[in-house]
Amino acid sequence: MHNTKEEFAVEIARCRSIYEKKSRDYGTSWRILRLPSLTDQIFIKANRIRSIQESGVNMVGDDFGGEFIAMVNYCVMALIQQELGPDGNMELPLDEALALYDKHITRTTDLMLNKNHDYGEAWRQMRISSMVDLILMKLRRIKQIEDNQGKTLISEGVEGSYMDIINYSIFCLIRLTEGE
């Protein structure tokens, strides 16, 4: 029997560990990036996965797990950037950077648990390739909202899409661990 909450926590811990180590190595140099730049970084990762899935050729050799972890962390960075804005402190102390990470992951995990309840764990029946397509669709939506300077008529804005990308990426990490 699967325990999504537990499996999710294991994968989040992997992502957070890398975020923490890179924060120790580089500080919060990512704070210089504008939201569209972070969106493009996430797009590059998702597009690479899709390209390899379609061609069957992986010239670099890195596995998909690292790309999904990077997407999680870039999405959290985007949520932090959105919260702090461009005028905030560019170099966050490590404890503050981790506290902000945890804050946004907690909100995202809560969203996942609520949606997972309502959707009945449908993601477990999905292919990783379908989840990658959904991530790319969410990214196209985010890019359109960014191009519209954040103005929307009916949609929820970019925050929900970043959170959905995190959740799909974690689901993909779980599926990879299971051997899809």
Residue pairs with C-beta under 8 A, 6 or more apart in sequence:
2 121
2 124
4 112
4 113
4 116
4 121
4 174
5 113
7 174
7 177
8 109
8 112
8 170
8 174
9 109
11 170
11 173
11 174
11 177
12 72
12 105
12 109
12 170
14 69
14 173
15 69
15 72
15 73
15 76
15 170
16 98
16 101
16 102
16 105
18 69
18 73
19 73
19 76
19 98
19 101
20 94
20 98
22 73
23 94
23 97
23 98
24 94
27 91
27 92
28 90
28 91
28 92
28 97
30 38
30 77
31 81
31 84
31 88
31 89
31 90
31 91
31 92
32 90
33 41
33 77
33 81
34 81
34 86
35 78
35 81
35 82
35 146
35 158
36 143
36 146
38 74
38 77
38 78
38 81
39 78
39 139
39 142
39 143
39 146
39 158
41 70
41 74
42 71
42 74
42 75
42 78
42 135
42 139
42 165
43 136
43 139
43 143
45 67
45 68
45 70
45 71
45 74
46 67
46 71
46 132
46 135
46 136
46 139
47 136
48 67
49 64
49 67
49 68
49 132
50 129
50 132
50 133
50 136
52 58
52 64
53 128
53 129
53 132
63 176
64 128
64 172
64 176
65 173
65 176
68 169
68 170
68 172
68 173
68 176
69 169
69 173
71 135
71 165
71 166
71 169
72 166
72 169
72 170
75 162
75 163
75 165
75 166
75 169
76 101
76 104
76 105
76 166
78 158
78 162
79 104
79 108
79 159
79 162
79 163
80 97
80 100
80 101
80 104
82 158
82 159
82 162
83 100
83 104
84 100
92 100
105 166
107 163
108 163
108 166
108 167
111 160
111 163
111 167
112 167
112 170
115 167
116 123
123 131
123 168
123 171
124 175
126 171
127 180
128 172
128 175
128 176
128 180
131 168
131 171
131 172
131 175
132 172
134 164
134 168
135 165
135 168
135 169
138 161
138 164
138 165
138 168
139 161
139 165
141 155
141 161
142 158
142 161
142 162
145 151
145 152
145 155
145 157
145 158
146 158
150 157
150 158
